[in-house]
Amino acid sequence: MRRLKFSIATLLISMMTFSACVVQAQSVSNTQTQKAQPKAAPKTTKKSESPKQSSNKAPVDPELAHHELQIAEKVHVGQLPCELGASVSMTADEKSPGYFNLQGKGYKYRMKPVATSTGAIRLEDEKAGAVWLQLANKSMLMDQKNGRRLADECAHPDQVAFANEMKVNPPPPLIDVNTTSSPTPR
């Protein structure tokens, strides 16, 4: 039994030593290959462009589909007050139709419209994980990556008017429940 344990231990040690030698040989080979390769020539810029000009160019946004542009037409823009004294600024991008820049305290997002099945207006910044939901009576900004709301109860004057109208004339209930009790004969 001792011999078997000793043989297994010896085998494991020799395998570990062999794999360490292989890894070391590969790293030496990679280093020699990198030294042998000539360095790439530096990129040259056009004479009409200075390096500052080429780095300041914003990435080109892909054009939006027709249905996305229709959604964008319904987005409320301007300075929107939110709950707890916060506010957000939603501005349409003049150079890229259908895109919006949303800015608030500590954040700035590049939003584009996304179709929904509910009819709510939804804008997303996929890279940052931000979602702007615009309902008839309020809007909210959510951070999907961290699972929290950044701004809530944000309202454009049109949304405030709709919310007030809902208070005066509430919509019918979604589920019709008969609240009156009538005696049932037994």
C-alpha positions in Angstrom: 0.0 0.0 0.0 2.9 2.3 0.8 4.5 1.6 -2.5 1.3 2.5 -4.3 1.0 5.8 -2.5 4.7 6.5 -3.1 4.3 5.7 -6.8 1.2 8.0 -7.2 3.0 10.8 -5.4 6.1 10.4 -7.6 3.9 10.4 -10.7 2.1 13.6 -9.7 5.3 15.4 -8.9 6.8 14.4 -12.2 3.6 15.5 -14.1 3.7 18.9 -12.4 7.4 19.4 -13.2 6.8 18.4 -16.8 3.9 20.9 -17.2 5.9 23.7 -15.6 8.7 23.0 -18.1 6.2 23.1 -21.0 4.8 26.5 -19.8 8.2 27.9 -19.4 9.3 26.7 -22.9 6.1 28.3 -24.4 6.8 31.7 -22.7 10.4 31.7 -23.9 9.2 30.8 -27.4 6.6 33.6 -27.3 9.1 36.2 -26.2 11.6 35.2 -29.0 8.8 35.4 -31.5 7.8 38.9 -30.3 11.4 40.1 -30.6 11.7 38.7 -34.1 8.6 40.5 -35.4 9.3 44.0 -36.8 7.4 46.8 -35.1 4.4 48.2 -37.0 4.9 51.6 -38.6 3.1 54.4 -36.8 -0.2 55.5 -38.3 0.0 58.7 -40.2 -2.8 61.3 -40.3 -3.9 63.2 -43.3 -2.3 66.6 -43.8 -5.7 68.3 -43.6 -6.4 66.7 -40.2 -4.5 67.4 -37.1 -4.3 64.6 -34.4 -6.7 66.7 -32.2 -9.3 66.9 -34.9 -9.3 63.1 -35.6 -9.7 62.2 -31.9 -12.6 64.7 -31.4 -14.8 63.0 -34.0 -17.8 61.4 -32.3 -18.7 57.9 -33.4 -21.4 57.8 -36.1 -24.7 56.5 -34.8 -26.5 53.9 -36.9 -29.7 55.2 -38.6 -32.9 54.3 -36.9 -35.8 52.3 -38.4 -39.0 54.1 -39.3 -40.9 52.7 -36.2 -38.0 53.9 -33.9 -38.2 57.4 -35.4 -42.0 57.4 -34.7 -41.3 56.6 -31.1 -38.7 59.4 -30.9 -41.3 61.9 -32.1 -43.3 61.2 -28.9 -40.4 61.8 -26.4 -40.7 64.8 -24.1 -37.7 67.0 -24.2 -36.5 69.9 -22.0 -35.7 70.2 -18.3 -37.9 67.8 -16.4 -38.4 68.1 -12.7 -38.3 64.9 -10.7 -39.1 63.8 -7.1 -37.0 65.0 -4.2 -35.9 68.1 -6.0 -33.9 66.3 -8.7 -34.2 67.1 -12.4 -33.1 65.7 -15.7 -32.4 67.4 -19.0 -33.5 65.5 -22.2 -32.3 67.0 -25.5 -32.8 65.7 -29.0 -29.6 65.2 -31.0 -29.8 67.4 -34.1 -27.1 65.5 -36.0 -28.6 62.0 -35.3 -32.4 62.0 -35.7 -34.1 59.9 -33.1 -31.2 60.0 -30.6 -31.3 61.8 -27.3 -28.9 63.0 -24.7 -30.1 62.6 -21.1 -28.2 64.4 -18.3 -28.7 64.6 -14.6 -26.7 65.0 -11.4 -23.8 62.6 -11.8 -24.8 60.9 -15.1 -25.0 61.5 -18.8 -26.5 59.0 -21.3 -26.9 58.6 -25.0 -30.4 57.2 -25.5 -32.1 55.7 -28.5 -35.8 54.5 -28.8 -36.7 50.9 -28.4 -40.1 49.4 -29.3 -42.3 48.0 -26.6 -45.5 45.9 -26.5 -47.1 48.1 -23.9 -47.1 51.4 -25.7 -44.7 53.0 -23.1 -42.0 55.1 -24.6 -38.6 53.4 -23.9 -35.2 54.8 -24.5 -32.0 52.9 -23.8 -28.3 53.4 -23.5 -27.2 49.8 -24.0 -23.5 50.4 -23.1 -24.3 52.0 -19.8 -27.4 49.9 -19.1 -29.7 52.9 -18.6 -33.4 52.8 -19.4 -35.7 55.8 -19.6 -39.4 54.9 -19.4 -41.9 57.6 -20.4 -45.6 56.9 -19.4 -48.5 59.2 -19.9 -48.3 60.6 -16.4 -44.6 60.4 -15.4 -41.1 59.2 -16.5 -38.3 57.4 -14.7 -34.7 56.6 -15.3 -33.4 53.1 -14.3 -29.9 51.7 -14.0 -30.3 48.1 -15.1 -26.7 47.1 -14.4 -27.0 48.0 -10.7 -30.8 47.4 -10.4 -31.9 50.8 -9.1 -33.8 53.9 -10.1 -31.8 57.0 -10.7 -34.7 59.4 -11.1 -38.5 58.9 -10.6 -41.6 60.9 -10.9 -40.0 63.1 -13.6 -42.7 65.0 -15.4 -43.1 67.2 -18.5 -46.0 69.7 -18.3 -48.0 67.5 -20.6 -47.5 64.6 -18.2 -48.5 66.8 -15.2 -51.7 67.7 -17.0 -52.5 64.1 -17.7 -51.8 63.1 -14.1 -54.2 65.8 -12.8 -56.8 64.6 -15.3 -56.4 61.1 -14.0 -57.1 62.4 -10.4 -60.3 64.1 -11.5 -61.5 61.4 -13.9 -59.9 58.1 -12.9 -59.7 55.5 -15.6 -62.0 52.5 -15.3 -60.6 49.6 -13.3 -58.7 46.9 -15.2 -60.6 44.2 -13.4 -64.3 44.7 -12.9 -65.0 43.8 -9.3 -68.6 44.2 -8.0 -68.2 45.8 -4.7 -71.9 46.1 -3.8 -73.2 43.2 -1.8 -76.7 42.0 -2.5 -78.4 39.5 -0.4 -78.6 36.1 -2.2 -81.6 33.9 -1.5 -80.8 30.6 0.0 
